[in-house]
């Protein structure tokens, strides 16, 4: 969309920031840039570059929205959320007041969670351990997997396992729960929570967290999940190790895996794999066995992608079973580097 055709409702947050800075004196804009981190500066600079010939009405709308947001924040600091909403309703009407308050919540959420991401895992764990596991799960689901794994390792096993299960099964939450989360985040980082948090989490997030956890903790957590939901545990296990990750297993482990893998599954799994994966496999097979698989690949012809993915998942299942039996080791979890 050309800049001259832009409307306020179609602008992204970065574009609004760009328009606002474009309306300022260059010296003032430069001072604003000095308060931002380099990534933010780069993103806004790109938007400024792309936005040319912005209609004066759009600039006015952006400035007006900025003014309203600053007014709302001033009201909130003076007397809290309810006080701000009352004053905003008097100034802008009920609907507009609600819209402004919601935008303030989103903006403060970003700052709030930015602060949490910089928090020491031990201190954060100490604070969160006093909260309900569902509250903890919703907050941790918004933090990087590395940090979440470190926080979970600070918890007592019962709280840790319960929290991980809740992260994996997060769905919609009630307004009352959102209010509680807002209060917790506010106490930690002087921020508020966006209702969008209600839809985060899932098996992939848990898989990312467990990949960053030490082996024993990951195993115990998965055992707890298995007791409550076997299908969920299987899904997480598969997400924790992708077929392409096989390149990270040492040659001895690859050779052990190949003994239990069906050769037809191996050929299917390699159908869409890159040379790095194929070379890893072939150099750990006898010349004759590798020739057989290569020949099958050459004459296989087109196959359905879901068949390839199913074959890869069956091989991943073999890998996970061998790891659980301690016959192979998948390195790279947490701060451990284990070799066999």
JOWOKA-V340903 format. One record per residue. RES is the residue in one letter. PSI is psi in whole degrees, 0 to 359 (none if undefined). BURIAL is 1 if it has 24 or more other ideal C-beta (glycine too) atoms within 12 Angstrom, else 0. Layout:
# JOWOKA-V340903
res = {RES RES}
psi = {PSI PSI}
burial = {BURIAL BURIAL}
This chain:
# JOWOKA-V340903
res = {X X X X X X X X X X X X X X X X X X X X X X X X X X X X X X X X X X X X X X X X X X X X X X X X X X X X X X X X X X X X X X X X X X X X X X X X X X X X X X X X X X X X X X X X X X X X X X X X X X X X X X X X X X X X X X X X X X X X X X X X X X X X X X X X X X X X X X X X X X X X X X X X X X X X X X X X X X X X X X X X X X X X X X X X X X X X X X X X X X X X X X X X X X X X X X X X X X X X X X X X X X X X X X X X X X X X X X X X X X X X X X X X X X X X X X X X X X X X X X X X X X X X X X X X X X X X X X X X X X X X X X X X X X X X X X X X X X X X X X X X X X X X X X X X X X X X X X X X X X X X X X X X X X X X X X X X X X X X X X X X X X X X X X X X X X X X X X X X X X X X}
psi = {131 149 322 344 0 148 159 315 344 355 140 170 318 321 321 318 320 315 317 314 326 335 350 163 145 318 320 316 321 321 324 315 325 338 354 159 166 324 318 319 315 316 316 324 321 317 320 320 321 336 107 148 44 133 139 326 324 317 316 320 319 315 320 317 318 316 316 319 318 322 317 316 322 317 318 320 327 317 10 178 312 318 316 318 320 313 322 322 321 325 320 355 163 308 313 323 316 320 318 316 319 320 322 319 316 314 317 333 315 314 320 312 335 321 320 323 340 357 149 129 321 315 318 318 319 318 312 331 343 350 168 143 326 321 315 315 316 323 313 333 349 2 160 145 320 312 318 318 318 320 315 324 342 344 159 148 318 315 319 310 318 320 317 318 318 324 318 338 20 133 212 145 159 158 325 320 319 319 319 318 318 317 320 311 323 319 326 312 15 43 178 162 134 139 343 341 337 341 16 176 205 171 322 320 317 319 316 319 314 328 334 354 162 159 314 316 316 318 316 319 316 323 319 318 321 321 329 327 96 318 320 319 318 317 316 318 317 323 337 336 113 154 321 339 355 336 342 356 141 167 322 319 319 317 322 319 317 336 332 358 135 131 328 318 321 316 315 316 327 354 319 11 154 175 329 316 314 316 322 318 309 326 351 14 159 158 321 314 319 322 322 314 318 319 319 322 319 324 8 318 184 138 157 139 322 332 320 315 322 318 318 320 324 323 321 321 319 316 316 321 318 325 316 327 1 29 338 166 130 109 172 2 132 230 11 144 102 133 149 none}
burial = {0 0 1 0 0 1 0 1 0 0 1 0 0 1 1 1 1 1 1 1 1 1 1 0 0 0 0 0 0 0 0 0 0 0 0 0 0 0 0 0 0 0 0 1 0 0 1 1 0 0 1 0 0 1 0 0 0 1 1 0 1 1 0 0 1 1 0 1 1 0 1 1 1 0 1 1 0 0 0 0 1 0 0 1 1 0 1 1 0 0 0 1 0 0 0 0 1 0 0 1 1 1 1 1 1 0 1 1 1 1 1 1 1 0 0 1 1 0 1 0 1 0 0 1 1 0 1 1 1 0 1 0 1 1 1 1 1 1 1 1 1 1 1 0 1 0 1 1 1 1 1 1 1 1 1 0 0 0 1 1 1 1 1 1 1 1 1 1 1 1 0 0 1 0 0 0 1 1 0 0 1 1 0 1 1 1 0 1 1 0 1 1 1 1 0 0 1 1 0 1 1 0 1 0 1 1 1 1 1 1 1 1 1 1 1 0 1 1 1 1 1 1 0 1 1 0 0 0 0 0 0 1 1 0 1 1 1 1 1 1 1 1 1 0 1 1 1 1 1 0 0 0 1 1 1 1 1 1 0 0 1 0 1 0 1 1 1 1 1 1 1 0 1 0 0 0 1 1 0 1 1 1 0 1 1 0 0 0 0 1 0 0 1 0 0 0 1 0 0 0 0 0 0 0 0 0 0 1 0 0 1 1 1 1 1 1 1 1 1 1 0 1 1 0 0 0 0 1 1 1 0 1 1 1 0 0 0 0 0 0}
